[in-house]
Amino acid sequence: MEFGIEVLSPVNKREPGLTNYRQKRRRLYQARVHLTVDIYK
């Protein structure tokens, strides 16, 4: 089973966080990570 949950999409992000978010997402995708959870206060 494959699914994804994204609470904050790239649309909700502004620079410089947007660039960091895209880079991190690309690295995780290339690493073939199956699950990531980011929890921010």
C-alpha positions in Angstrom: 0.0 0.0 0.0 1.3 3.5 -0.9 -0.1 6.7 0.4 1.1 10.2 1.3 0.0 12.7 3.9 1.1 16.3 3.5 -0.1 18.9 6.0 1.9 21.8 4.6 2.4 21.7 0.8 5.0 23.8 -1.0 2.2 26.3 -1.6 2.2 27.1 2.1 6.0 27.7 2.3 8.0 30.9 1.6 11.7 31.4 0.9 14.2 30.4 2.2 12.1 27.5 3.6 10.7 26.6 0.2 14.1 25.9 -1.3 15.2 23.9 1.8 11.9 21.9 1.7 12.3 21.0 -2.0 16.0 19.9 -1.5 15.0 17.8 1.5 12.1 16.2 -0.4 14.4 15.4 -3.4 17.0 13.8 -1.1 14.4 11.7 0.6 12.9 10.6 -2.7 16.3 9.6 -4.1 17.0 7.7 -0.9 13.7 5.7 -1.4 12.5 6.6 2.1 9.1 5.0 2.8 8.0 7.2 5.6 9.0 10.6 6.9 7.4 12.5 9.8 8.3 16.2 10.5 6.7 17.6 13.7 7.1 21.3 14.3 5.9 23.4 17.3 
